Amino acid sequence: MQIALGAVYAWSVFRIPLTTTYGWTISQVTGTFELAILVLGFASFAGGEWMRKVGPRRVALVGGLCYGLGTILAGQAHGHIGLMYLSYGVLGGIGLGLGYIVPVATLIKWFPDRRGMITGIAVAGFGAGALVTAPVAQRLIPSVGLPNTFAILGLAYLVLVTGSALCMRNPPDGYRPDGWQPPATGQTSRAARDYTLGEALRSWQWYALWAVLFLNTSAGISIISQASPMAQEMTGVTAAAAAGLVGIISIANGSGRLLWAWLSDFAGRRRVFLTMFLLQAVIFMLLPRVESFGALAVLAFVVLLCYGGGFGTMPAFAADLFGPANVGSIYGLMLTAWGFAGVLGPTLIAYIRQTTGRYTEALDVIAGVMLLGAVIPLMIRPPKAGATLFPPSQPRPELGRKL
């Protein structure tokens, strides 16, 4: 399911064919991808809420239908950019969000003893989607044309996601893996009970996690959006060689989701995010100084390991702080950080590059943001009973009339 959904990361394959066939600008074509990611965040929240009422299977089935049909209809845009936005960006984005949250939220309940590892495996499939889809799409476009390529891929997505959806169900009430006992309630890394979405939103911890995911995603997606031109400008390689960097960082994106999430089960979620932020701060300071393609590829690979690691580790982090029962809606709403980062990260680095004429200043800015962002994981602890950012409304005491 996640490999099919992760095919959205192969969108860059369609950039040149769409611009040459329909005369669209690069910004218009890129806007389709940005809209899909933005809608994904809000649809994930809606899917998480819906899962609480109807279970994961129905949500995943609807997600597969929306994503598959959105991709098929994108092939029928025929030069109308608005139709492309509505089909792939909105309808496809809804399918992406509904489908993405289901395996993440469901597997956390089946594997309470290995939350990081299992969510890492799940979202690693999403990160690897481009590796499978990109070469297929590159072969299909010249042989069958754009409309038929979208139709073939959309039909494949529909079958794969809806077929996988039939396997999705929640564990029985009170389920525990054989021989596993829940951690003691006094353990500082996990919540003592399950929180509702409303309770989570009244805690400052939810906003801290949102900020961590937003900052980590903004850094990685800025590299994704500029990988090829950055490699050509900074190291002088050809466009063909620079395209290889896209494949390299796709591998890192998928690998990081599993690696860091698995590590967080042993080292702790806070330490993992602290390490990723500090590591990226150093790398973004080094990036403007590299001159060889090999060095750039290695540094970009590590950044994308961290980018993927954020998505692999954050669902388990949210379950640790707020409990697994409502993690679908709690983490689903948190994924709006992904949508906003998908717009801000590429826009920021492109604007500074256009203003200054080079990438140095943009990369230095991101390095500073990563360094400051490292403070946030250090502060995060599970919410304490009664300690809320926005306490529930209570009747106000009657005010005396005496002066």
N, C-alpha and C positions, 0 to 999 in steps of 0.2 A: 504493500500500500504506500509506504513512504518513498520508495524508489520512484513509483509512478508520479506521486505528488511533487517530489523533488526535481522532476523534469523542468519545472519552472526556471531553475537555475541555468538551463541551456538556452534561455531566451536570446542571448547574444548571437546565436547561430542565425536567427531570423533578421538581425539588424540590417545587414547589407541587402539581402533579397527583398525585404520590404521597402527599403529606401529606393532601390533601383527600379522595382516593379511599379510602385504606386507614387513615387516622387515625394514620399514623406521625409521630414527632417529626422535627424538622429534623435533630437529631443522628443519628437512625437512618438517615435518607436520606443525609446527608453521609457517614456511616460506610461506606456502600457504595462511594463514590468513593475514600475513603481506603484501604479494604481493597484495591481494585483496583490502586491505585498502589503499595501496599506489596508486593503479590504480584508486580507487574510487575518490580520490582527483582530479586527472587530468581529469577524465571523467565528474565530476561535473562541471568543468570549461567549457568543450566542450558542455555539455548539456545546461548550462546557455546561451552560445553564440548561440547555435542552436535554443533555445526557442525564441529568439528575432526575428527570421526569420519565423519559422513555428508554433509557439505557443506551449503550454505545452503538448497537447494530444499526438502528434506524438512522441515527445521525450520520454514520459513515456511508450508508447507502445513498442518502440525499447528497452528501458531499461528493461521492463518485459521479452521480448523475449531473450535478452542476458543473463539476470540473471537466468531465468528458464533453458535455454539450457545449460548454463555453469555448473549448478548444476547437470543436467541429465548426461552430458558428463563426469563429475568428477567420476561418478560411473563406467565408462568404462575405467578408467585409468589402472586397473588391474596390479598394481605394477610398472607402469612407472611414476615416480615422475614428469618428464617433462610434461607429458600429464595432470597431476593434476594441475600443475602451469598454463598451458595454458588455461585449461577449467575453473576451479573454480577461479584461481588467476587473469587471464587476462580477459577472456570473462565474467565471473561472476562479476569481479570488475568493468568492463565497465557498466554492467547492474545496479550495485549498485549505481554508480555515477550518471548515467543518471536519474535513478528513484528517488534518494534522493533529488536532487535539485528541482524537479518539484513542489511538494506540498509546499515546503518552499517558493520558489520565487512567486508562484501563490497566496498563501494565504495572503502574505504581501500586495498584491494589493487589495484583497477583504476586508481586515480588517485594514485600515490605522490608525484607532483609537485604536486598541489593538494589535499592532505588536508583542510585547513580548508574550502576552498570546497565540496568535494563532500559532506562530512558536513553542512555548513550547508544545502545544498540538500535533502539527504535528510530531516533533522529539521525543516526549515521546513515540509514537508508535514504533519508531526505537529502543529506549532503552529497550522496553518491549518485543521485538521480541524473545529474548533468552528464556524468561519465558514460551512462548507458544511452541517454537520449541524444546527446549532441552528435555522435558519429552516425546514428540512425537517421537523424534529420538531415545531416549534410549529404547523405546518399540519396534520400528521398526527394529533396527539393529540385535538383537538376533533372531527375528522371521522371517524376510525376507532376511537378509544379507545386506552387505554394498552397492553393486550395486543397488539393488532394493530400498533401503532406499533413496539413492541419486535421483533415478528416481521418486519416489513418491513425495518427497519434491520438486524437481525441477518442476514437473508438477503443484503442488499446488502453488508454487511461480509464475509460468507463468500465471496461471488463475487469481490469486488474483491481481497481479500488472497490467496486461493488462486490466482486468475488471475494476479496479479502475481508470485506465488511461482514460477510456471513459467519466468519470465525470469531467475531468480537462479542464478548459477553463479560459481565462483571462476576467476580468470585462470589460464593455464598456468603451470607452474613456471618461474621465471626471467623472468617477463613484465616488460617495461619499455615505457613509452610511447616512440614514435619520437623519437629525438634527445635523450632524457633520460638523464642519468647520475646515480646516487645521490650525495648529498653526501659529501665526504671524511669519513672516520671521526673525524678530529680536531675536526670541527665540534661545538661545545659544546651545541647545541640538540637533537641527535639521538643516539639510542643507537647504539653501534657494532655491535650484533648483536640478534637476536630473543631475548626472554626468555620463559620459560614462566610459567604462572600462579604456580606455586610460587616461582619465583625473584622474580617481581614482589612477591609477598606478603612476602618476606623483606627487601624494601627499604623504607626509610622514605618514599621518594617516592610509593609507591602510596597510603599513608595520607594523605600531604599532598594528593594529588589528590582523594581521597575527601572530605577536609575542605573543600577549595575548592568542590567540587560541592555538598556538603551545605549550606554556609553561603550560597552564591549562590542555591540553590533555595529555602531556607527564607525568604529575604528576599522573593523574587518571589511565592512561593505564598501568603505571608501577605497580600499585596495582592490576589491573585486571590480568596482566600476571603472578603475583607471589602470588596470594591470597592463594591458597591451601598450597604450600610448606612453605610460610611465617607463616601461622597459625600453622602448625605442628612444625616448628622449634622454634618459639617464645613462644608458649603456651603449647606445648606438647600434643595437641589433636590428635586423630586418623585421618587417611585419610578420613574416612567416615564423621566424624564431620567437618573436614576442608572443605569438598565439600559443606557443608551447607553455608559456607561463600560466595561461588560463587553465590548462589541464593539470598542471602541477598543484595549483592552489585548490582545485576541485578535490583532489586527493586529500589535501590537508584538511579541507573543510569537513569531509566525511570522517577522516581518521580522528580528528580532534574531538568530535562529538563522543566517540567511544572512549578515547584515551583519558581525557580529563575527567569524564563522568565516572569511569571505573576507579580512577585514582581518588576521587572525592569520597568514595565509600571508606577509604582507609585514612586519608589525610584530613578529611573534613571539607565541607563546601567553602567555608570562609577562607581557609588557607589556599585552596585552589584558585579562587577568584583573586585573592591578593597576589598570588604568584603570577597569574595571567596579566593583571594590570601592570605590575612592575616590569615584567618581561617585555610587554608591548611598549612601555615608556622608553626602555633602552633601545629597542629595535627601531622605533620611529625616529629616535635621535640619530641612529646610525644610517638609516636609509638614504638621506640626502648626500651622504659622503661616499657611497659605493659607486664604483665605476665599471665593475664587471657584471655580466649577466648572471654568472653563477652565484655571486654573493647576493645579488638582488633576489634571485629565486629562493635561496636558503632563508633569507630574512622574511620574505613574503610568505613562505611556507609556514614559518613559525607563527606569524600573525594570524594566518587562517586556521592553524591548529587551535589558537585561542578563540577565534571567532566561532568555530564549531563547538569548542568546549563550553562556551556560554550556553548554547542551546542544549547541550547534553547534560549539563550540571544543574541548570536553573529549575527544571521541573522537580527534581529531587530536593533542592534547596527550599522550594515553596512548600513541598509536602512535609519537610522537616519542621518548618516554622508554623504551618497552619493545619497540619494533619492531612491524610490522603483522601478523606471522604469527599471533600468538595474541591479537590485540586483542579478538576476540569474547568470550573468557572473561575477560580482564583488565578490559576496560571493562564487560562484562556484570555482573561482581560489583560493580564500582564504582557501578553504578546502584542498588544498595541505598541509597545516600545519598539518592536521589530519593524512595524509599519512606519512609524515616525523616523526611526533611524535609517530606513531604506530610502527616505526622501532627503533627510538632512545630511547624512554622510557623503553621498555622491555630490550633492549640491555644494556643500562647504568646500570640499577639496577642488572641485571644478572652478568655483568662483575665485578662490585664492590663487589657483594656477593661472586663470585668465587675467587676474588683476596684476600679479607680480611677474608673470611670464616664466615661472619655474615652480617646481614642486617643493622646494626647500622649506619655505615658510609654512605651507600647509602641513607638511609632515611634522615640523617643529611644534605647531599648534596642537596637533593630535597627541604628540608625546607629552606635552604639558597637561592635557586633559586626562590622559591615562594615569599620570603621576598623582594628580589630585583625586581622581576616581578611586585610587587604591585605598583611600581613607575609609570609604563606605563599607567594604566588607569587614573591616576591623570593628565597626560599631554594631553590626547586626547580631542580635540575640533573639530567641523566641519571645513572643509577646508575654507579658505578665498579666495575670488576672486583674482586671479593673484598670490597667494602664492603657488608655486609648487616646489617640490623637483627637478624635471627634466623638466625645461621649454621647450616648443616646440621649435624646431630648427628654427632660424631666420637668414636671410642673414647677414653676418658680414660686418661692415662698412669698406669702402676702407681705407687701411692704407697709411698714407702719406710717401713720399719718402725722406723727409728732415731728415738729421742726426743732 
